[in-house]
């Protein structure tokens, strides 16, 4: 039986960086993920989304960021491996080691770092009649070029919705952003950029009805939230950016202290169970910011804590 020093559950940006840091500490590490590619939502749903708030980058696409993180791991490939298509269904504490189980396989490790973000994800939908039948309704932007010279409607009021509207402004024939409230949930800087752009903003409106021809939506009816007045908008493509329904059911039975669906951690990214650590959006502590950079920092701390645990308190030395 092969027993790793560390198993990192999740191969999103935080999981990749955490695994890299474990490799720098010369811990025999395996990173597992339920998907068949690394990167989580960033590479599977938002590869062309532009990220503005990472240190050292004016801008970088989500896909390129994941590529760089994955390439970084090649520098520690003697210590770090990956196991994809591995959906974790259970975690068993055997005392001297942990067993991380999928439906058909198992990974054994002395310590566990949970970096599974918000778990498996499914996009939130408009819940309108016929929504699943139309091929030009999307829940993420795979390629900007698919929207060239199109009339595009983006639904949502968060960072992703505004990012996509701004990203497509220079590609599409027209971009209309529709949100149910007058105020946006996105960061102030992004909202300011939106207000200075040529994106057509419609608030407070909600989608009410789809009109289409066979498998293609040709127009969208939206309703003013207060007056209920209806407006018809001709569309070529619709992007629904209502976020995702996340599933983290697996962790409920692991004996971890939870805050809702989040794992409680301290400043060292340790949990209530010795040998289990956590980082990224799956975690909770008072004042935590939901940012990639927060998770990267927590991942570094988790790798240090795992090193102390695996090596029985041996002092962490500066990594050179």
C-alpha distance (Angstrom), angle and dihedral (degrees) to the residues before:
residue distance angle dihedral
X1 . . .
X2 3.81 . .
X3 3.81 111.2 .
X4 3.80 115.9 -167.0
X5 3.78 123.7 -153.4
X6 3.81 90.9 -128.4
X7 3.79 137.2 11.2
X8 3.81 114.5 -162.9
X9 3.80 112.0 -156.1
X10 3.80 107.6 -148.3
X11 3.81 132.2 35.8
X12 3.78 98.9 -148.9
X13 3.82 120.0 118.4
X14 3.81 93.1 -73.9
X15 3.80 93.6 45.6
X16 3.81 92.2 49.1
X17 3.80 93.5 49.2
X18 3.79 91.6 44.9
X19 3.79 90.6 51.7
X20 3.80 89.8 48.5
X21 3.79 91.4 52.7
X22 3.80 90.6 48.6
X23 3.79 87.2 53.8
X24 3.79 90.9 51.4
X25 3.80 86.7 55.8
X26 3.83 88.3 51.7
X27 3.78 93.1 -116.8
X28 3.80 114.9 154.2
X29 3.80 97.6 -116.9
X30 3.79 139.4 179.9
X31 3.82 124.4 -168.6
X32 3.81 115.7 -154.9
X33 3.80 131.6 -170.2
X34 3.80 137.7 173.0
X35 3.82 92.5 -131.3
X36 3.79 125.8 79.1
X37 3.81 93.3 -124.2
X38 3.79 134.1 44.5
X39 3.79 123.2 -111.3
X40 3.79 104.2 62.8
X41 3.78 114.4 -142.0
X42 3.80 93.0 -11.9
X43 3.79 94.2 65.8
X44 3.80 99.4 26.8
X45 3.81 100.2 45.2
X46 3.80 109.3 10.6
X47 3.83 108.6 31.8
X48 3.81 94.1 141.0
X49 3.79 96.5 38.5
X50 3.79 111.1 120.8
X51 3.83 117.4 -125.9
X52 3.81 115.1 -151.7
X53 3.81 104.6 176.2
X54 3.81 107.2 62.6
X55 3.82 117.9 113.0
X56 3.79 113.5 -106.3
X57 3.81 96.2 17.5
X58 3.79 125.6 91.2
X59 3.79 85.2 -164.2
X60 3.79 135.5 -17.6
X61 3.79 130.8 175.0
X62 3.78 117.9 -114.8
X63 3.79 90.8 -120.0
X64 3.79 93.7 52.6
X65 3.80 91.4 46.9
X66 3.80 90.5 54.8
X67 3.81 91.2 46.8
X68 3.80 90.1 54.1
X69 3.80 93.3 47.8
X70 3.79 90.9 49.2
X71 3.81 91.8 47.2
X72 3.80 89.2 50.9
X73 3.80 89.2 61.3
X74 3.80 89.6 61.8
X75 3.81 86.4 72.5
X76 3.82 89.1 65.1
X77 3.80 99.5 31.7
X78 3.81 90.8 129.9
X79 3.80 87.5 68.9
X80 3.81 105.8 26.7
X81 3.81 130.0 62.8
X82 3.81 133.3 167.4
X83 3.79 133.2 -134.6
X84 3.82 114.0 -165.7
X85 3.82 130.1 -174.3
X86 3.80 86.0 40.9
X87 3.81 110.5 132.0
X88 3.79 110.4 -168.2
X89 3.80 112.7 -132.6
X90 3.80 100.8 164.2
X91 3.80 144.4 11.9
X92 3.80 118.8 -153.2
X93 3.79 123.9 -167.6
X94 3.81 109.5 -145.5
X95 3.81 93.3 176.1
X96 3.80 99.3 -119.9
X97 3.81 91.2 45.7
X98 3.80 143.7 -0.2
X99 3.79 128.7 -114.6
X100 3.81 116.2 -146.3
X101 3.79 108.1 -164.1
X102 3.78 134.9 -160.2
X103 3.80 121.5 -175.8
X104 3.81 91.3 -89.7
X105 3.80 108.3 17.9
X106 3.81 144.8 30.5
X107 3.80 139.5 -143.8
X108 3.80 121.1 -152.6
X109 3.81 121.6 -153.8
X110 3.79 141.3 159.1
X111 3.81 90.9 -128.7
X112 3.80 139.0 17.2
X113 3.80 130.5 -144.5
X114 3.81 113.1 -166.1
X115 3.81 109.6 -150.3
X116 3.78 100.4 152.9
X117 3.82 97.9 132.8
X118 3.77 109.3 -150.2
X119 3.78 91.8 -21.3
X120 3.78 123.0 -120.7
X121 3.78 112.3 -6.8
X122 3.78 139.6 -147.4
X123 3.81 121.9 -176.1
X124 3.79 119.1 -111.1
X125 3.80 111.3 -117.4
X126 3.81 136.6 -149.7
X127 3.82 89.6 -115.5
X128 3.79 92.0 -139.2
X129 3.78 125.3 148.0
X130 3.80 111.5 -88.4
X131 3.80 95.0 11.9
X132 3.80 94.1 130.3
X133 3.81 92.6 49.5
X134 3.80 98.3 61.4
X135 3.80 119.2 86.3
X136 3.83 95.2 -160.1
X137 3.82 94.9 64.1
X138 3.80 110.1 96.6
X139 3.80 136.6 -178.8
X140 3.80 98.2 -159.7
X141 3.80 138.3 15.1
X142 3.78 111.8 -107.6
X143 3.82 97.6 171.1
X144 3.80 127.0 10.3
X145 3.79 90.1 -151.2
X146 3.82 89.9 68.1
X147 3.81 88.0 70.2
X148 3.79 98.6 48.8
X149 3.83 112.2 139.8
X150 3.82 91.5 -5.5
X151 3.80 130.9 131.3
X152 3.79 101.3 -117.8
X153 3.80 130.0 -167.7
X154 3.81 118.5 -163.0
X155 3.81 118.3 -164.4
X156 3.80 120.3 -156.6
X157 3.78 144.0 58.9
X158 3.79 105.9 -129.8
X159 3.78 134.6 93.6
X160 3.81 94.9 -82.4
X161 3.80 94.7 50.3
X162 3.80 92.7 50.5
X163 3.80 92.9 41.7
X164 3.79 90.6 54.8
X165 3.79 93.3 45.3
X166 3.81 90.7 52.4
X167 3.80 92.9 42.3
X168 3.81 92.1 53.9
X169 3.80 95.7 41.9
X170 3.81 92.4 90.7
X171 3.81 93.8 42.6
X172 3.80 107.7 40.2
X173 3.79 127.2 68.9
X174 3.81 88.6 -123.5
X175 3.79 137.0 -7.5
X176 3.80 124.1 -154.7
X177 3.80 120.4 -172.4
X178 3.80 116.1 -157.6
X179 3.80 123.1 -167.3
X180 3.79 131.1 171.8
X181 3.81 93.6 -134.8
X182 3.79 134.0 50.2
X183 3.81 90.2 -128.6
X184 3.79 122.6 65.7
X185 3.81 125.1 -137.5
X186 3.80 92.9 -143.5
X187 3.80 127.5 104.4
X188 3.80 115.3 -75.7
X189 3.80 94.3 -116.2
X190 3.80 92.6 54.9
X191 3.81 91.7 46.9
X192 3.81 89.9 52.2
X193 3.81 90.3 52.6
X194 3.79 89.3 49.9
X195 3.79 92.5 51.7
X196 3.81 90.5 52.1
X197 3.80 93.1 47.9
X198 3.80 132.1 86.7
X199 3.80 92.4 -112.9
X200 3.81 111.1 128.3
X201 3.82 106.8 -123.6
X202 3.81 120.5 -155.2
X203 3.81 117.3 -173.6
X204 2.98 139.7 -161.3
X205 3.80 94.6 16.0
X206 3.80 134.9 124.9
X207 3.82 129.3 -162.9
X208 3.79 112.1 -101.9
X209 3.79 110.2 168.4
X210 3.80 141.6 8.9
X211 3.78 122.7 -140.6
X212 3.78 117.6 -165.7
X213 3.76 151.1 156.1
X214 3.82 113.3 -123.9
X215 3.84 104.5 -53.6
X216 3.81 98.6 -9.5
X217 3.81 130.0 83.4
X218 3.79 111.0 -134.7
X219 3.79 100.0 176.7
X220 3.78 140.8 10.6
X221 3.80 124.7 -146.4
X222 3.80 114.1 -147.1
X223 3.79 128.0 -170.9
X224 3.80 126.6 -142.7
X225 3.81 104.9 -121.0
X226 3.82 96.6 -134.4
X227 3.81 106.0 30.7
X228 3.83 96.4 29.9
X229 3.82 88.3 -136.8
X230 3.81 111.5 158.7
X231 3.79 126.0 -132.8
X232 3.81 125.6 -172.2
X233 3.81 117.4 -143.7
X234 3.80 122.6 -168.0
X235 3.80 110.3 -133.3
X236 3.78 141.1 -177.0
X237 3.81 95.9 -175.8
X238 3.82 134.6 15.0
X239 3.81 123.7 -158.3
X240 3.80 115.6 -164.4
X241 3.80 110.2 -156.7
X242 3.79 103.6 176.4
X243 3.79 95.0 130.5
X244 3.78 127.4 -112.5
X245 3.77 137.8 -66.6
X246 3.78 102.4 -125.5
X247 3.79 127.9 -156.6
X248 3.80 122.7 -153.5
X249 3.80 97.0 155.3
X250 3.80 93.5 133.7
X251 3.81 94.4 70.3
X252 3.81 94.1 55.5
X253 3.82 92.9 82.7
X254 3.81 99.2 42.3
X255 3.81 96.2 89.6
X256 3.80 94.1 -114.6
X257 3.80 123.1 147.3
X258 3.79 104.9 -108.9
X259 3.78 136.8 -166.9
X260 3.78 100.6 -154.6
X261 3.80 103.0 -53.0
X262 3.82 94.1 -21.5
X263 3.81 128.7 96.4
X264 3.80 114.7 -120.7
X265 3.81 112.9 -127.8
X266 3.79 136.3 172.5
X267 3.81 129.7 -135.4
X268 3.81 90.7 -75.1
X269 3.84 91.6 53.4
X270 3.81 90.1 -114.0
X271 3.80 123.2 143.9
X272 3.80 130.9 -150.5
X273 3.83 90.0 -87.9
X274 3.82 116.7 75.0
X275 3.79 109.9 -120.9
X276 3.80 95.9 23.2
X277 3.80 117.4 99.4
X278 3.80 131.8 172.1
X279 3.79 140.5 -160.7
X280 3.79 141.0 172.1
X281 3.79 130.9 31.3
X282 3.81 93.0 -24.6
X283 3.82 88.5 70.4
X284 3.79 135.4 84.0
X285 3.77 134.2 -158.0
X286 3.78 129.1 143.5
X287 3.79 112.3 -78.0
X288 3.81 96.7 11.1
X289 3.81 113.9 161.8
X290 3.80 115.6 -140.3
X291 3.80 96.1 -129.8
X292 3.80 134.3 125.1
X293 3.80 90.1 -121.4
X294 3.83 90.5 57.0
X295 3.79 90.9 55.2
X296 3.80 93.1 46.9
X297 3.79 90.5 54.5
X298 3.80 91.6 47.3
X299 3.80 89.6 49.5
X300 3.79 91.1 55.2
X301 3.82 89.8 50.3
X302 3.81 91.1 47.1
X303 3.80 91.1 53.1
X304 3.81 90.1 51.4
X305 3.81 91.7 48.6
X306 3.81 91.5 47.4
X307 3.80 89.9 50.6
X308 3.80 90.9 53.6
X309 3.80 90.6 47.6
X310 3.80 96.6 46.9
X311 3.80 92.8 44.2
X312 3.82 93.1 43.2
X313 3.77 99.8 -114.2
X314 3.79 99.0 -37.0
X315 3.79 107.0 160.4
X316 3.80 117.1 -100.1
X317 3.78 109.1 -118.0
X318 3.82 124.2 -154.4
X319 3.80 111.1 -86.2
X320 3.79 112.1 -119.4
